[in-house]
Amino acid sequence: MASVPPRQPARKRDWSWRSQAFRGVVYQVIAFGAVALAVWFLAHNTLANMQARGIQSGFGFLLQPAGFDIGEMLIRYESIDPYWKAFLVGVLNTLRVAIVGIVLTTLIGTAIGIGRFSNNALVRGLCYGYVELFRNVPVLLQLLMWYLFLTEVLPATYEAWNVLNLFFLSKGGVAIPAPVWGLGQGLAAVGAVVGLGAAALYRRWARKRFEDTGRPLPAFWPSVGIVLGLALVGWVMGGAPTAWNIPQQGDVMVEGGMIATPEFLAVLFGLVFYTAAFVAEVVRAGIAAVPHGQTEAAGSLGLSKGQAMRLVILPQALRVIIPPMTNQYLNLTKNSSLAVAIGYPDVVSITNTAINQTGRAVECIAIIMLVYLTTSLATSGFMNWYNKRSAIKER
């Protein structure tokens, strides 16, 4: 009968100064206290100086009527609404640019980065020229360039270019048909979200089967079918509504539909084309970091070049791509603050107006800092999770 080793007695924590762990805790407490004391001193000194000069302080102004209009908004807003709602409109406008910009930047930058390895010399040259052109021109100049193009070169709103009387392009922006939102559209959106989860599960199952059997299964089109199919089911369950808000050419401007203003388009195009150039270089460097032997091994297994890139090269390149890609996403979000230069009502523009009206500069700047800090930390947290999930785990 095997002897059972004696249980080791529980190790008692040493609270003496000779313990390195105890000294480390004490040093951390002292450092935290010093930082907290410095923050309190700065805040107290600032408030005391503001009171001595008769400058009002506090965030109570957020409950007062804003008294100004906003030209572009995602939620209903009027000038009699409080300041906090005006700030919310600005935050949503900033997130609108950031989210759409990150998606488009990823798609364009990845395509350009992969195109740098094309066998076609013309494609390689165009991708190289794109990178060198857009990454070497300051982003503010690109925003101004796009804004001048959209407001000076395009026709007037009463002479808008149109395609099939459904899509209109003019100095007033782009107008496209939009569904009249109702229960059917809401259930369709829910179905699409559920479809994204189901498509992710299918892709995971298809990858596992490929690893077990060596037989690749189609992943893209079945995933698209799952998302569209579940969205269609939700649309039918909601009564299959078919009402659309169609834009129409009026005497002065295009009316109806969903309109993307030239300010929004200029910010979006400028940030996307600028950041995509850096993303393309990140993708190119990540692919180049994968040993060439992996490409040869994929070819020896009978995989096409596209399959080798999608199933072998890119999964290994992600560990190199994701960290610098996160930096580019953060840069795009923070560079959206330059939208104030062309009149797009983002959170910085709303804050400038609030400062001019209320004089609460410290509070308004603190709100901007909190907004960008929150969005940056959320983006970093998501990308860190994705990086950990995509890491190659050795067996």
N, C-alpha and C positions, 0 to 999 in steps of 0.2 A: 504494500500500500504506500503510495507516494506521500511523502511528508508535505504538509502545508506550510509554506514559508510564513514566518511570524509577521503580523501586521505591523507596519512601521508607525510609530506614534506620530500623531499630527504635529506638524511643525508650527511652533508658536511664533507669532510675529514679534520681531525684535523692535521695541520702541526706543531703543537707546540711540544716541547720536552717532555711535560707531556703525550703525546699520546704514548701508548705502541706499537701500530702498526708503528708509525713513527720511534720510536727508533729502532725497529726491522729491518726496511729497512736500516737505517743508519749503524747499526752494520753489516749487510750483505754486504753492499757496502764497508765498511772498510776491512772486512775479504777478500772479493774478490780482492780488491786492494793490500792487503798484499801478498796474494798468487801470484798474477800476478807479483808483484815487485820481489818476491823471485825467481820465474822462470826466469824472465829477468836477474836478477843478476847472477844466476848460468850459464845461457847460455852465457851471455856476458863475464863472467870470464873465462869460458871454451874456448871460441873462442880466447880471448886475450892470454891465456897461450899457446894455440896451435900455434898461429901466432908467438909468441915470440920464440918458439922452432923450427920454420920452418916446422911445420906439416900442410899439406894441409887440407882444410875442405870444406864442401859443398856437394851437391848431384849431381854435374855435372858429376861425374864419371859414373852415371847410363846410360849415352848416349854413353859411350865408348865401344869398342868391349870387350867382356868378355875374350876371348882367352882360354877357357877351355871347355871340353866336359862334358856332363851329361849322365850317363848311362841309365837313365830311365826317360821318359817324356810322358806327355799326349798331348802336342802340338809340332809342328815341331820346332826344335832348332838346331843351329850350333854354332861352336865356334866363328864365326865372328859376331854373333848377340850381341847386347848391353847387359850391365849388367842387365837392368830392365827386359829384357826377361828371363834371367837366374833366377832372383828372382821370376818371374811369374811361371816358371817351378817348382821351389821349393815350392811355395805356393800351386800350384795345386796338387803336390805330397802329401803335408801335408793334404790338404782337402780330397784327395782321401782316405787316411788312416782314417781320422777322421769320414767322413760320413759313409763309409762302416763299420767301427768299431762300431759306435753308433748304427747302425741298427742291426748288429749281436749281440752286447752286450745286447741290449734290448730284443731280442728274446731269447737268451740263459739264461740271468739273470732272465727273467720272468718265463721261464719254470722251472728253478731250484728252484726259490722261491715258485712257486705253488707246485712243487714236494715235498717240505718240509712238506706239509699237506696231502700227499698221505696216503691212508689206507694200502698200501703195505710197510712193514717194510724195504724191500730191496731197494725200490725206495727212501724212506726217508733217509736211511743210505748212499746211493750213493750221494744224493744231499748234505747231511751234510758233507761228506768227501770231495766233490768237493770244497765247500766253505772254509773249514778249510785248505785245501791244497794250493789253488791258492791265497788266500788273505794273507797268512802268508809267502809267498816267495816274495822277492823284485822283482819289475817289470823288473828291468834291468837284473837280473839273468834269468828271464823267457825269455826275448828277446834273450839273449845269448844262452840259452838252445835250443830254437827253431831254431836259426840260425845254431848252431853246428849240430843239427839233420838233417836239410835240406841240409847241405853242406858236411856232413861226412857220414851219414848213408845211404842216398839214392844213387842209382847207378849213374855212370858217364853219361854224356849227350849222348854219343854214344851207351849206353846200357840202355836207358830209359825204364822204365816200361810203358806199354801201354794197353789200353782197346779198343778193336775193331779198333785199328789203328786210333783212333780219339782223345783220351785223353792220354797225355804223362806226366810222372812224373820222374824227375831226379834231379841231383844237380843244373841243370840250371833253375829249377822251374817247374811250371805246364803250359802245353800248351793245349789249348782247341780250337775247331773250332770257328770261328768268321765270322759273315756275312760281305760281301763286302758292305760297307756303300754306300747308294745311296738314290734316292728320295723315294723309297718304304720303306726303313728302317726309314727315317726321318718322313714320314707321319704316320708310325706305332707308332713311339715314341710320336708324337703329339696326335694320337688317344688314346694311353695309358694314357697320362696325362689328356686328357678330360674324359677318363673312370674313373680315380681316383676321379675326381670331381662328376661325375654322380653316382659313387658308394657311395660316402659320402652322397649325397642327398637321395639315396635309403635307406641307413642305418638310416638316420634321420627320413624318412617317416615310415620305419618299426618300429622304436622305439616308435614314436608317436602313431601309430596304436596299438601297444602292450599296451601302457599306457591307451588308450581309450577303448580297447576291452578285454584286458587280454589274447589275443591269440598271442603267439610269432610267428614271421615269420622267415624263414631262412635268414641269413644275409651274411654269409661268402661266400658260393658258388655262390649265385646270384651276389655278388660284384666282385668275380673273373671272372664270366662270362661277366659282363659288361665291365671290363677292357680289357680282352682278345678279346671280340667281337669288340669293337671299334678299338683296335690295328689291328685286322684282316681287318677291313674295310679300315683303312688307308693304310695297306700293299697292298690290292687289288687295291685301287685307284692309288697307285704309280707304278702299273704295275706288281705286284706280283713277285718281283725278287727272284730268288732262288740260286744266286751265293754265295758260302761259301769259305772262306779261310781255308783250311784244313791243320793242321800241319803234317809234314812228317819227318820221321827219316832220317837225313843225315849222312854222314860219320863221322862228328865231333860233331854235335849238332842237336837238333830238330829245323826245320825251318818252318816258316809260322804259321798261327793261331794267337791266342791271348795268350801271355805269361805273367804269373805272376812270377816275379823273386823271388828267395829265400829271398832276403832282404825285399821285400814288404810283403811276406807271414810271415816271422819271426816277423816283426813289428806288423802286423795285428793279428796274433795268440797270441802273447804275451800280447798286450793291451786288446784284447777281453776277453781272459780267465781270466786275472787278474781283469779287471773291472767288468766282469759279476759276479764274486763272491760277490762283494760289492752290485751290483744291486740286486742279489738274496736276500741278507739280507734286503735291502730296501723294496722289494716286500713282503717278509715274515712278516716284521714288520707292513707294511701297512695292510695286510690281517688280522693279529692278532689284529689290533686296531679296527676292525669292531666287534661290539657286536655279541656274539654267537646267540642271539635271532633273528638276521637277517637271519642266516642260517636256523634256525628252522621255521621261517615264510615262507621262500622260499620253504622249504620242504612241509609245510602245503598247499601251493598253487599248489602242484603237479609238481614243477620244479625238473628236474634232478640235480645231483651234478654239472655237467658241466654248465647247464643253470643258476644255482644259483650263481656259481662263476663268470660267464660272465655278467649276467644281474643284480645281486644284490650286490655281495661282492666287485668285482673289481671297479665298479663305485663309491662306497663309500670309498674304500681304496685309490683312486687316490689322494684325497685331502691330504693324508699323504705321498703318494709315490712321487708325482711330485717334491716338493722342494728338497729333498735329491737326487733324480734322476738327477736333473739338475746339482748338484755338481759333480756327477760321470761323466756326459757327459763332463763337463769342465775339469775334471782331465784327462780323456782319451785324449782330444785334446791337453792339455799341455804336457802330458807324451809322446806324439808322438815326442817331441824334443829329446828323448833318442835314436831315430833311427840313429842318427849320430854315435852311438857306433858300429853299424854293417854295416855302409856304405850305408844306404839308403839315396838317395839325396833329403832330405826334405829341408825346408827353412833354417834350422839351418846349415845344411851341406853346402849349397850354400853360406850362409853368411860367414862361416869360410874360404872358398876358396877366397871369395871376399876380406875379411880382409887381408889375407896373400898377395894378389896381389896388393891391392891399399893402404893399411894402413889406410883406413877410418873406424876405429873401432867404433867411436861414431855414425856415420851415419848408419852403418850396424846394430849395436845393436838397434838403434832407429827403423829401419825397422822391425826387429824381434818383438820388443815390440808392434809396431803398428799392425802387423799381428795377433799376439795372442790376443791383446786387442780387435781387431775388431771381430775375430771369437768368443771370449768369450761373448762379448756383444750381438752379433747376436744370439748365442745359448740361452743366458739368456732371451733375449727379446722374442724369440719364445716360450720358455717354460713358461714364465710368461703369455703370451697370452693363451697358452693351459691350464694352471692352472686356469686362470680366466674363460675360457670357460667350463672347466670340473667341476667347483665348484657346489656343491649341493645348489640349490636355493629353499628356503622354500616358500610355497604358502601362 
